[in-house]
């Protein structure tokens, strides 16, 4: 296969792509770079299953990076479990995509996320920890995911999420969202407070099993 040359997308450059075998099957990894970053270091990726061009009601997950959960298997959140669940469900469906965005710590970065963890050790919840550091409770944006979907020529999507605000943000960016698909959560002794805060203060529709 010949090398895939960079292609401009709205606000993004599709930089590279290849098939990658995983424990959930083989996915096409499409890497994008944000045009607003002159260094080219800010990369996001679409993890694609099957042919998604012109797809309607495509099952997707818009997922924000979580180094502590995904790489270190931290028990303080449910990020890794949601990513695994999304890859498994999309693989079973045979078609879909995980849009993996590099916006650690609800958009405040890894260092500030760990600063927020230090406040949480003192009894502050995740919302107030971010606010005390001078950030929004959730500083994430989803325009990159919207641009990825446009580049992949996806017509409409069903979003794997417990967060209605994420659906609203995608719709505000012009994405045709035909439905929301809830995700199961298995709480543990370390993330119960985190999940309670997401449900009670951030409006997440958490389905515990």
N, CA, C and O of each residue as an XYZ file, in Angstrom:
836
protein
N       0.845     -1.184      0.000
C       0.000      0.000      0.000
C       0.885      1.240      0.000
O       1.837      1.327      0.776
N       0.573      2.197     -0.867
C       1.364      3.418     -0.934
C       1.079      4.296      0.274
O       0.034      4.168      0.912
N       2.016      5.194      0.585
C       1.886      6.094      1.725
C       0.713      7.043      1.514
O       0.514      7.563      0.416
N      -0.063      7.263      2.572
C      -1.186      8.200      2.510
C      -0.654      9.596      2.763
O      -0.064      9.860      3.811
N      -0.861     10.495      1.804
C      -0.377     11.859      1.939
C      -1.344     12.691      2.776
O      -2.544     12.417      2.785
N      -0.834     13.711      3.486
C      -1.710     14.566      4.294
C      -2.803     15.216      3.459
O      -2.564     15.644      2.330
N      -4.004     15.286      4.025
C      -5.159     15.881      3.362
C      -5.777     16.911      4.289
O      -5.976     16.639      5.473
N      -6.080     18.084      3.769
C      -6.694     19.125      4.576
C      -8.155     18.804      4.839
O      -8.891     18.425      3.928
N      -8.571     18.960      6.097
C      -9.969     18.873      6.504
C     -10.280     20.181      7.232
O      -9.355     20.911      7.588
N     -11.555     20.495      7.460
C     -11.880     21.766      8.124
C     -11.192     21.892      9.487
O     -11.580     21.222     10.444
N     -10.173     22.750      9.570
C      -9.466     22.953     10.825
C      -8.455     21.885     11.160
O      -7.767     21.982     12.176
N      -8.349     20.856     10.317
C      -7.488     19.710     10.591
C      -6.719     19.308      9.342
O      -7.085     19.667      8.223
N      -5.655     18.561      9.557
C      -4.992     17.864      8.460
C      -5.015     16.376      8.769
O      -4.526     15.937      9.810
N      -5.592     15.605      7.849
C      -5.513     14.147      7.994
C      -4.083     13.751      7.630
O      -3.680     13.833      6.470
N      -3.330     13.324      8.633
C      -1.887     13.200      8.479
C      -1.435     11.799      8.093
O      -0.534     11.643      7.268
N      -2.055     10.778      8.684
C      -1.612      9.406      8.409
C      -2.709      8.427      8.792
O      -3.618      8.766      9.550
N      -2.621      7.222      8.269
C      -3.602      6.192      8.631
C      -3.063      4.804      8.306
O      -2.255      4.615      7.396
N      -3.544      3.845      9.087
C      -3.142      2.447      8.887
C      -4.077      1.555      9.687
O      -4.743      2.012     10.616
N      -4.121      0.281      9.323
C      -4.893     -0.703     10.071
C      -4.081     -1.176     11.270
O      -2.875     -1.405     11.170
N      -4.764     -1.318     12.409
C      -4.106     -1.774     13.637
C      -4.943     -2.893     14.261
O      -6.116     -2.681     14.568
N      -4.357     -4.090     14.455
C      -5.095     -5.167     15.123
C      -5.140     -4.917     16.630
O      -4.132     -4.537     17.226
N      -6.297     -5.127     17.243
C      -6.469     -4.961     18.678
C      -7.200     -6.175     19.227
O      -7.648     -7.038     18.472
N      -7.316     -6.234     20.542
C      -8.056     -7.345     21.125
C      -9.536     -7.284     20.781
O     -10.260     -8.257     20.993
N      -9.997     -6.148     20.250
C     -11.399     -6.005     19.839
C     -11.556     -6.135     18.328
O     -12.636     -5.881     17.796
N     -10.507     -6.520     17.642
C     -10.548     -6.626     16.194
C      -9.654     -5.571     15.562
O      -8.999     -4.797     16.259
N      -9.636     -5.547     14.241
C      -8.803     -4.597     13.514
C      -9.557     -3.301     13.268
O     -10.699     -3.309     12.810
N      -8.901     -2.184     13.579
C      -9.466     -0.862     13.358
C      -8.536     -0.073     12.444
O      -7.327     -0.299     12.413
N      -9.131      0.857     11.703
C      -8.360      1.803     10.906
C      -8.080      3.019     11.782
O      -9.014      3.674     12.242
N      -6.798      3.332     12.020
C      -6.417      4.476     12.828
C      -6.095      5.633     11.887
O      -5.159      5.551     11.092
N      -6.872      6.707     11.980
C      -6.671      7.894     11.149
C      -6.232      9.028     12.065
O      -6.974      9.434     12.959
N      -5.025      9.536     11.841
C      -4.452     10.565     12.710
C      -4.626     11.942     12.071
O      -4.354     12.138     10.887
N      -5.088     12.884     12.888
C      -5.293     14.261     12.445
C      -4.418     15.206     13.266
O      -4.135     14.951     14.437
N      -3.999     16.288     12.639
C      -3.305     17.359     13.335
C      -4.124     18.634     13.225
O      -4.685     18.945     12.175
N      -4.182     19.367     14.338
C      -4.914     20.629     14.334
C      -4.111     21.687     13.586
O      -2.931     21.896     13.868
N      -4.756     22.351     12.633
C      -4.073     23.373     11.849
C      -3.695     24.591     12.679
O      -2.784     25.332     12.311
N      -4.383     24.806     13.792
C      -4.099     25.966     14.637
C      -2.828     25.797     15.462
O      -2.356     26.750     16.082
N      -2.270     24.577     15.470
C      -1.046     24.300     16.225
C       0.136     24.281     15.263
O       0.322     23.292     14.554
N       0.946     25.348     15.217
C       2.040     25.411     14.237
C       3.096     24.335     14.424
O       3.812     24.005     13.479
N       3.205     23.782     15.628
C       4.207     22.744     15.866
C       3.806     21.397     15.274
O       4.650     20.527     15.058
N       2.505     21.233     15.014
C       2.013     19.957     14.509
C       1.990     18.856     15.547
O       1.794     17.686     15.218
N       2.190     19.232     16.807
C       2.297     18.224     17.867
C       0.940     17.794     18.412
O       0.826     16.725     19.011
N      -0.085     18.610     18.212
C      -1.393     18.300     18.780
C      -2.142     17.375     17.833
O      -2.733     17.819     16.848
N      -2.111     16.079     18.144
C      -2.693     15.066     17.271
C      -3.891     14.391     17.936
O      -3.882     14.113     19.135
N      -4.901     14.139     17.145
C      -6.091     13.412     17.561
C      -6.273     12.261     16.575
O      -5.655     12.260     15.511
N      -7.108     11.286     16.912
C      -7.285     10.198     15.953
C      -8.711      9.673     15.944
O      -9.430      9.709     16.943
N      -9.081      9.188     14.778
C     -10.338      8.455     14.609
C      -9.988      6.979     14.539
O      -9.161      6.568     13.726
N     -10.613      6.193     15.385
C     -10.397      4.750     15.437
C     -11.619      4.125     14.772
O     -12.682      4.025     15.384
N     -11.464      3.707     13.527
C     -12.604      3.433     12.658
C     -12.764      1.941     12.398
O     -11.797      1.229     12.128
N     -14.002      1.493     12.485
C     -14.348      0.099     12.165
C     -15.279      0.090     10.954
O     -16.337      0.719     10.965
N     -14.870     -0.629      9.916
C     -15.723     -0.764      8.746
C     -15.710      0.468      7.864
O     -14.938      1.401      8.086
N     -16.576      0.459      6.856
C     -16.704      1.565      5.913
C     -17.715      2.562      6.479
O     -18.900      2.247      6.589
N     -17.258      3.751      6.834
C     -18.140      4.733      7.475
C     -18.531      5.861      6.529
O     -19.318      6.728      6.910
N     -18.004      5.875      5.308
C     -18.359      6.914      4.357
C     -19.840      6.882      4.026
O     -20.376      5.834      3.666
N     -20.508      8.030      4.146
C     -21.938      8.179      3.878
C     -22.806      7.390      4.869
O     -23.986      7.152      4.610
N     -22.220      6.988      6.002
C     -22.970      6.201      6.982
C     -24.015      7.056      7.699
O     -23.778      8.222      8.012
N     -25.160      6.456      7.947
C     -26.222      7.085      8.721
C     -26.405      6.335     10.029
O     -26.295      5.110     10.079
N     -26.687      7.090     11.092
C     -26.863      6.506     12.430
C     -25.638      5.714     12.869
O     -25.753      4.698     13.555
N     -24.476      6.187     12.468
C     -23.234      5.489     12.799
C     -22.982      5.557     14.299
O     -23.112      6.617     14.911
N     -22.624      4.427     14.882
C     -22.323      4.365     16.310
C     -20.925      4.923     16.553
O     -19.942      4.412     16.017
N     -20.844      5.983     17.371
C     -19.552      6.597     17.649
C     -19.402      6.839     19.152
O     -20.375      6.879     19.905
N     -18.159      6.996     19.546
C     -17.805      7.451     20.882
C     -16.839      8.617     20.723
O     -15.799      8.466     20.083
N     -17.159      9.774     21.290
C     -16.225     10.891     21.337
C     -15.554     10.811     22.702
O     -16.184     11.063     23.729
N     -14.274     10.459     22.704
C     -13.587     10.096     23.935
C     -12.383     10.998     24.173
O     -11.551     11.176     23.283
N     -12.290     11.560     25.362
C     -11.163     12.419     25.711
C     -10.080     11.606     26.424
O     -10.358     10.769     27.282
N      -8.854     11.885     26.038
C      -7.694     11.182     26.579
C      -7.687     11.180     28.111
O      -8.034     12.176     28.745
N      -7.287     10.049     28.691
C      -7.137      9.949     30.150
C      -5.910      9.088     30.432
O      -6.011      7.865     30.539
N      -4.756      9.729     30.551
C      -3.506      8.996     30.785
C      -3.580      8.171     32.061
O      -3.175      7.008     32.067
N      -4.094      8.757     33.147
C      -4.100      8.048     34.428
C      -4.996      6.816     34.375
O      -4.639      5.766     34.909
N      -6.142      6.936     33.741
C      -7.058      5.804     33.672
C      -6.643      4.756     32.662
O      -6.690      3.559     32.943
N      -6.229      5.214     31.467
C      -5.968      4.295     30.365
C      -4.585      3.656     30.445
O      -4.443      2.464     30.172
N      -3.569      4.425     30.813
C      -2.208      3.887     30.869
C      -1.867      3.312     32.241
O      -1.221      2.268     32.332
N      -2.298      3.989     33.309
C      -1.944      3.570     34.663
C      -3.032      2.735     35.335
O      -2.831      2.215     36.433
N      -4.198      2.605     34.668
C      -5.333      1.863     35.227
C      -5.763      2.456     36.578
O      -6.086      1.721     37.512
N      -5.764      3.774     36.668
C      -6.258      4.436     37.870
C      -7.702      4.024     38.141
O      -8.487      3.815     37.216
N      -8.029      3.914     39.402
C      -9.395      3.556     39.812
C     -10.233      4.780     40.154
O     -11.363      4.644     40.624
N      -9.691      5.979     39.923
C     -10.397      7.200     40.297
C     -11.472      7.606     39.291
O     -12.285      8.482     39.586
N     -11.491      6.990     38.117
C     -12.457      7.370     37.086
C     -12.940      6.121     36.359
O     -12.547      5.005     36.700
N     -13.790      6.313     35.361
C     -14.299      5.193     34.567
C     -13.922      5.340     33.097
O     -14.554      4.734     32.233
N     -12.890      6.146     32.805
C     -12.534      6.464     31.417
C     -12.079      5.233     30.634
O     -12.529      5.006     29.511
N     -11.191      4.443     31.225
C     -10.696      3.260     30.511
C     -11.829      2.282     30.235
O     -11.913      1.710     29.148
N     -12.697      2.093     31.217
C     -13.815      1.172     31.032
C     -14.733      1.642     29.906
O     -15.235      0.827     29.132
N     -14.956      2.963     29.812
C     -15.824      3.469     28.749
C     -15.166      3.311     27.379
O     -15.840      2.988     26.401
N     -13.848      3.537     27.306
C     -13.157      3.349     26.036
C     -13.208      1.887     25.615
O     -13.501      1.585     24.458
N     -12.926      0.983     26.537
C     -12.976     -0.448     26.223
C     -14.376     -0.863     25.780
O     -14.540     -1.600     24.808
N     -15.375     -0.382     26.506
C     -16.760     -0.722     26.182
C     -17.118     -0.230     24.780
O     -17.772     -0.940     24.016
N     -16.687      0.984     24.447
C     -17.001      1.545     23.132
C     -16.350      0.730     22.016
O     -17.001      0.418     21.020
N     -15.073      0.383     22.173
C     -14.384     -0.407     21.154
C     -15.044     -1.772     20.981
O     -15.187     -2.267     19.863
N     -15.441     -2.372     22.097
C     -16.077     -3.685     22.029
C     -17.431     -3.617     21.319
O     -17.719     -4.435     20.446
N     -18.252     -2.650     21.692
C     -19.595     -2.533     21.113
C     -19.510     -2.195     19.627
O     -20.247     -2.760     18.819
N     -18.620     -1.281     19.266
C     -18.473     -0.904     17.859
C     -17.954     -2.083     17.042
O     -18.397     -2.298     15.914
N     -17.022     -2.843     17.602
C     -16.518     -4.016     16.902
C     -17.626     -5.034     16.680
O     -17.717     -5.631     15.608
N     -18.469     -5.234     17.690
C     -19.579     -6.174     17.558
C     -20.577     -5.712     16.504
O     -21.166     -6.527     15.794
N     -20.762     -4.393     16.408
C     -21.685     -3.851     15.403
C     -21.090     -3.949     14.006
O     -21.823     -4.007     13.018
N     -19.756     -3.967     13.920
C     -19.099     -4.091     12.631
C     -18.848     -2.787     11.917
O     -18.260     -2.775     10.836
N     -19.287     -1.679     12.506
C     -19.141     -0.373     11.872
C     -19.255      0.703     12.940
O     -20.131      0.637     13.803
N     -18.377      1.687     12.886
C     -18.450      2.776     13.858
C     -17.089      3.414     14.046
O     -16.143      3.106     13.320
N     -16.994      4.301     15.020
C     -15.721      4.997     15.233
C     -15.641      5.536     16.651
O     -16.635      5.972     17.232
N     -14.431      5.495     17.191
C     -14.089      6.218     18.412
C     -13.252      7.414     17.988
O     -12.210      7.254     17.352
N     -13.705      8.605     18.337
C     -12.966      9.824     18.037
C     -12.210     10.201     19.301
O     -12.798     10.675     20.273
N     -10.899      9.983     19.274
C     -10.051     10.101     20.463
C      -9.397     11.470     20.467
O      -8.548     11.768     19.627
N      -9.801     12.301     21.423
C      -9.366     13.691     21.487
C      -8.332     13.882     22.583
O      -8.482     13.357     23.687
N      -7.297     14.622     22.282
C      -6.200     14.851     23.230
C      -6.535     16.058     24.108
O      -5.957     17.134     23.953
N      -7.463     15.865     25.016
C      -7.837     16.928     25.955
C      -7.976     16.327     27.355
O      -9.069     16.131     27.885
N      -6.804     16.048     27.916
C      -6.675     15.409     29.222
C      -7.341     16.243     30.324
O      -7.350     17.473     30.273
N      -7.893     15.548     31.312
C      -8.404     16.219     32.503
C      -9.555     17.163     32.232
O      -9.593     18.271     32.767
N     -10.514     16.725     31.389
C     -11.625     17.598     30.995
C     -11.130     18.906     30.388
O     -11.747     19.960     30.543
N      -9.991     18.805     29.687
C      -9.502     19.941     28.932
C      -8.490     20.821     29.632
O      -8.102     21.851     29.082
N      -8.038     20.450     30.849
C      -7.100     21.325     31.573
C      -5.663     20.819     31.527
O      -4.760     21.496     32.020
N      -5.433     19.651     30.950
C      -4.082     19.119     30.823
C      -3.707     18.213     31.987
O      -4.316     18.257     33.056
N      -2.691     17.391     31.754
C      -2.305     16.392     32.741
C      -1.797     17.019     34.035
O      -2.206     16.609     35.121
N      -0.911     18.006     33.931
C      -0.364     18.618     35.142
C      -1.428     19.228     36.023
O      -1.417     19.043     37.240
N      -2.351     19.958     35.413
C      -3.429     20.574     36.190
C      -4.418     19.525     36.703
O      -5.031     19.706     37.755
N      -4.568     18.449     35.969
C      -5.418     17.356     36.451
C      -4.847     16.780     37.749
O      -5.591     16.498     38.688
N      -3.520     16.606     37.795
C      -2.904     16.078     39.011
C      -3.008     17.105     40.144
O      -3.169     16.723     41.304
N      -2.919     18.393     39.827
C      -3.159     19.418     40.840
C      -4.591     19.297     41.384
O      -4.818     19.447     42.584
N      -5.540     19.029     40.500
C      -6.924     18.834     40.927
C      -7.050     17.585     41.794
O      -7.817     17.572     42.758
N      -6.297     16.533     41.453
C      -6.300     15.332     42.286
C      -5.831     15.655     43.703
O      -6.372     15.130     44.676
N      -4.821     16.523     43.813
C      -4.322     16.884     45.147
C      -5.409     17.563     45.966
O      -5.517     17.325     47.169
N      -6.213     18.403     45.329
C      -7.332     19.034     46.029
C      -8.382     17.997     46.401
O      -8.985     18.071     47.471
N      -8.599     17.031     45.513
C      -9.581     15.989     45.809
C      -9.149     15.155     47.011
O      -9.997     14.662     47.755
N      -7.859     14.994     47.210
C      -7.377     14.262     48.385
C      -7.732     14.988     49.676
O      -7.747     14.389     50.751
N      -8.018     16.287     49.561
C      -8.411     17.086     50.726
C      -9.929     17.128     50.896
O     -10.435     17.823     51.778
N     -10.651     16.395     50.064
C     -12.098     16.306     50.202
C     -12.902     17.121     49.222
O     -14.130     17.144     49.305
N     -12.233     17.805     48.276
C     -12.932     18.616     47.283
C     -13.387     17.717     46.129
O     -12.642     16.826     45.721
N     -14.591     17.931     45.600
C     -15.038     17.092     44.488
C     -14.413     17.579     43.177
O     -13.731     18.603     43.151
N     -14.649     16.846     42.101
C     -13.974     17.125     40.836
C     -14.374     18.474     40.244
O     -13.547     19.149     39.630
N     -15.612     18.866     40.418
C     -16.063     20.164     39.899
C     -15.375     21.308     40.635
O     -14.789     22.190     40.007
N     -15.445     21.296     41.961
C     -14.859     22.387     42.744
C     -13.343     22.417     42.636
O     -12.740     23.486     42.729
N     -12.711     21.251     42.441
C     -11.259     21.234     42.271
C     -10.861     22.026     41.027
O      -9.932     22.833     41.076
N     -11.556     21.803     39.919
C     -11.260     22.562     38.702
C     -11.529     24.050     38.896
O     -10.742     24.889     38.459
N     -12.638     24.374     39.548
C     -12.991     25.773     39.755
C     -11.962     26.479     40.628
O     -11.608     27.628     40.361
N     -11.481     25.807     41.666
C     -10.479     26.411     42.551
C      -9.171     26.703     41.819
O      -8.438     27.624     42.180
N      -8.889     25.905     40.786
C      -7.676     26.113     40.002
C      -7.873     27.162     38.913
O      -6.941     27.476     38.173
N      -9.075     27.699     38.818
C      -9.347     28.753     37.850
C      -9.837     28.273     36.503
O      -9.831     29.028     35.531
N     -10.263     27.020     36.438
C     -10.754     26.456     35.188
C     -12.260     26.233     35.259
O     -12.854     26.269     36.337
N     -12.870     26.001     34.101
C     -14.263     25.581     34.066
C     -14.376     24.165     34.626
O     -13.408     23.404     34.623
N     -15.566     23.824     35.102
C     -15.777     22.453     35.581
C     -15.476     21.442     34.481
O     -14.953     20.360     34.750
N     -15.807     21.798     33.246
C     -15.499     20.955     32.089
C     -15.105     21.888     30.947
O     -15.954     22.573     30.376
N     -13.826     21.910     30.621
C     -13.303     22.830     29.609
C     -13.158     22.180     28.235
O     -12.539     22.758     27.342
N     -13.714     20.997     28.057
C     -13.558     20.307     26.786
C     -14.368     20.961     25.667
O     -15.406     21.581     25.900
N     -13.859     20.801     24.448
C     -14.560     21.236     23.249
C     -14.577     20.077     22.259
O     -13.734     19.182     22.325
N     -15.538     20.099     21.346
C     -15.728     18.944     20.472
C     -15.695     19.300     18.985
O     -16.131     18.507     18.151
N     -15.178     20.495     18.644
C     -15.124     20.890     17.235
C     -14.214     19.970     16.426
O     -14.445     19.761     15.235
N     -13.180     19.416     17.067
C     -12.291     18.499     16.356
C     -13.038     17.229     15.955
O     -12.875     16.729     14.841
N     -13.853     16.714     16.863
C     -14.652     15.522     16.543
C     -15.611     15.811     15.393
O     -15.796     14.977     14.506
N     -16.217     16.991     15.411
C     -17.135     17.367     14.334
C     -16.404     17.435     12.996
O     -16.927     16.994     11.972
N     -15.188     17.991     13.009
C     -14.400     18.074     11.774
C     -13.986     16.691     11.287
O     -13.964     16.442     10.082
N     -13.657     15.787     12.212
C     -13.326     14.413     11.832
C     -14.507     13.745     11.127
O     -14.338     13.102     10.091
N     -15.685     13.900     11.689
C     -16.871     13.277     11.103
C     -17.143     13.823      9.708
O     -17.528     13.080      8.804
N     -16.939     15.137      9.538
C     -17.122     15.733      8.216
C     -16.096     15.165      7.232
O     -16.436     14.851      6.091
N     -14.855     15.035      7.667
C     -13.810     14.500      6.803
C     -14.079     13.047      6.428
O     -13.798     12.630      5.305
N     -14.620     12.283      7.364
C     -14.932     10.869      7.107
C     -16.239     10.699      6.334
O     -16.621      9.582      5.985
N     -16.923     11.821      6.070
C     -18.162     11.822      5.279
C     -19.296     11.055      5.960
O     -20.104     10.401      5.302
N     -19.338     11.148      7.288
C     -20.413     10.505      8.051
C     -21.654     11.405      8.008
O     -21.553     12.614      8.212
N     -22.803     10.822      7.746
C     -24.037     11.601      7.598
C     -24.680     11.890      8.942
O     -25.008     13.040      9.233
N     -24.867     10.865      9.770
C     -25.505     11.043     11.078
C     -24.964     10.003     12.038
O     -24.430      8.975     11.621
N     -25.107     10.280     13.344
C     -24.468      9.423     14.344
C     -25.382      9.139     15.522
O     -26.288      9.908     15.844
N     -25.107      8.000     16.154
C     -25.604      7.705     17.495
C     -24.380      7.769     18.404
O     -23.347      7.169     18.106
N     -24.497      8.492     19.504
C     -23.337      8.771     20.338
C     -23.360      7.922     21.601
O     -24.322      7.959     22.369
N     -22.297      7.160     21.807
C     -22.122      6.386     23.031
C     -21.644      7.333     24.128
O     -20.465      7.682     24.172
N     -22.535      7.745     25.002
C     -22.165      8.678     26.064
C     -23.252      8.727     27.123
O     -24.421      8.450     26.852
N     -22.844      9.086     28.341
C     -23.795      9.375     29.414
C     -23.927     10.883     29.627
O     -24.618     11.323     30.545
N     -23.269     11.669     28.782
C     -23.186     13.108     28.967
C     -24.038     13.847     27.930
O     -23.609     13.980     26.784
N     -25.222     14.326     28.295
C     -26.069     15.036     27.325
C     -25.410     16.296     26.773
O     -25.694     16.685     25.640
N     -24.540     16.942     27.544
C     -23.866     18.152     27.060
C     -22.988     17.848     25.849
O     -22.826     18.698     24.973
N     -22.426     16.656     25.794
C     -21.595     16.273     24.649
C     -22.448     16.190     23.389
O     -22.034     16.627     22.316
N     -23.635     15.628     23.532
C     -24.557     15.554     22.395
C     -24.930     16.958     21.935
O     -24.937     17.242     20.737
N     -25.240     17.836     22.886
C     -25.612     19.212     22.543
C     -24.468     19.929     21.835
O     -24.697     20.675     20.882
N     -23.237     19.707     22.294
C     -22.080     20.368     21.683
C     -21.875     19.900     20.248
O     -21.573     20.707     19.369
N     -22.038     18.608     20.006
C     -21.896     18.096     18.647
C     -22.976     18.676     17.733
O     -22.697     19.064     16.598
N     -24.192     18.729     18.231
C     -25.277     19.306     17.430
C     -25.029     20.780     17.143
O     -25.317     21.254     16.044
N     -24.502     21.504     18.116
C     -24.193     22.924     17.919
C     -23.121     23.110     16.850
O     -23.069     24.149     16.193
N     -22.266     22.102     16.677
C     -21.225     22.155     15.643
C     -21.717     21.646     14.295
O     -20.939     21.554     13.345
N     -22.998     21.316     14.207
C     -23.571     20.905     12.937
C     -23.646     19.420     12.696
O     -24.019     18.992     11.604
N     -23.296     18.609     13.700
C     -23.381     17.156     13.547
C     -24.829     16.703     13.707
O     -25.507     17.109     14.651
N     -25.296     15.877     12.802
C     -26.646     15.327     12.897
C     -26.603     14.123     13.835
O     -26.152     13.042     13.458
N     -27.083     14.329     15.068
C     -27.097     13.268     16.076
C     -28.498     12.672     16.114
O     -29.462     13.348     16.474
N     -28.602     11.402     15.739
C     -29.907     10.747     15.695
C     -30.276     10.080     17.004
O     -31.427      9.685     17.194
N     -29.304      9.946     17.924
C     -29.624      9.317     19.201
C     -28.427      9.243     20.118
O     -27.280      9.387     19.693
N     -28.720      9.014     21.398
C     -27.692      8.803     22.414
C     -27.811      7.388     22.937
O     -28.913      6.928     23.237
N     -26.693      6.691     23.052
C     -26.665      5.327     23.570
C     -25.933      5.358     24.905
O     -24.753      5.704     24.964
N     -26.637      4.993     25.981
C     -26.045      5.012     27.306
C     -24.967      3.952     27.474
O     -24.961      2.933     26.783
N     -24.048      4.214     28.410
C     -22.951      3.293     28.679
C     -23.028      2.804     30.120
O     -23.342      3.567     31.033
N     -22.739      1.521     30.308
C     -22.771      0.943     31.645
C     -21.557      1.391     32.454
O     -20.466      1.566     31.911
N     -21.758      1.572     33.736
C     -20.689      1.960     34.646
C     -20.660      0.972     35.810
O     -21.696      0.658     36.396
N     -19.464      0.486     36.137
C     -19.293     -0.383     37.301
C     -18.487      0.401     38.336
O     -17.274      0.545     38.181
N     -19.131      0.908     39.384
C     -18.412      1.731     40.361
C     -17.482      0.903     41.242
O     -17.670     -0.300     41.422
N     -16.478      1.582     41.784
C     -15.627      0.965     42.786
C     -15.476      1.937     43.949
O     -15.989      3.055     43.894
N     -14.782      1.523     44.993
C     -14.694      2.349     46.193
C     -13.961      3.670     45.960
O     -14.113      4.613     46.736
N     -13.165      3.735     44.887
C     -12.374      4.935     44.626
C     -13.085      5.932     43.706
O     -12.761      7.119     43.735
N     -14.040      5.483     42.895
C     -14.662      6.408     41.951
C     -16.138      6.688     42.219
O     -16.789      7.355     41.415
N     -16.678      6.191     43.332
C     -18.094      6.433     43.613
C     -18.392      7.928     43.750
O     -19.393      8.413     43.224
N     -17.530      8.651     44.451
C     -17.745     10.083     44.595
C     -17.633     10.809     43.273
O     -18.398     11.732     42.995
N     -16.682     10.392     42.462
C     -16.500     10.954     41.116
C     -17.768     10.754     40.279
O     -18.232     11.678     39.611
N     -18.317      9.546     40.321
C     -19.528      9.256     39.553
C     -20.730     10.014     40.104
O     -21.561     10.503     39.338
N     -20.826     10.113     41.422
C     -21.917     10.874     42.030
C     -21.865     12.337     41.604
O     -22.899     12.946     41.330
N     -20.657     12.900     41.549
C     -20.514     14.295     41.137
C     -20.917     14.469     39.682
O     -21.568     15.455     39.338
N     -20.546     13.538     38.833
C     -20.943     13.633     37.424
C     -22.459     13.581     37.288
O     -23.038     14.285     36.460
N     -23.088     12.764     38.084
C     -24.538     12.628     37.995
C     -25.249     13.824     38.625
O     -26.175     14.375     38.030
N     -24.830     14.226     39.809
C     -25.553     15.245     40.574
C     -25.231     16.675     40.161
O     -26.094     17.550     40.231
N     -23.986     16.922     39.729
C     -23.586     18.299     39.438
C     -23.345     18.575     37.961
O     -23.320     19.730     37.537
N     -23.167     17.512     37.175
C     -22.859     17.703     35.755
C     -23.930     17.128     34.835
O     -23.814     17.218     33.613
N     -24.970     16.539     35.416
C     -26.104     16.085     34.618
C     -25.883     14.837     33.816
O     -26.642     14.572     32.884
N     -24.861     14.047     34.140
C     -24.634     12.807     33.383
C     -25.699     11.780     33.738
O     -26.096     11.649     34.896
N     -26.145     11.068     32.740
C     -27.188     10.061     32.910
C     -26.516      8.701     33.071
O     -26.454      7.896     32.143
N     -26.019      8.479     34.279
C     -25.185      7.314     34.537
C     -26.050      6.090     34.822
O     -26.972      6.128     35.637
N     -25.723      5.011     34.127
C     -26.432      3.735     34.270
C     -25.488      2.760     34.955
O     -24.566      2.245     34.323
N     -25.704      2.502     36.233
C     -24.822      1.637     37.017
C     -25.255      0.198     36.870
O     -26.447     -0.110     36.894
N     -24.270     -0.694     36.713
C     -24.610     -2.120     36.693
C     -23.640     -2.886     37.576
O     -23.749     -4.106     37.700
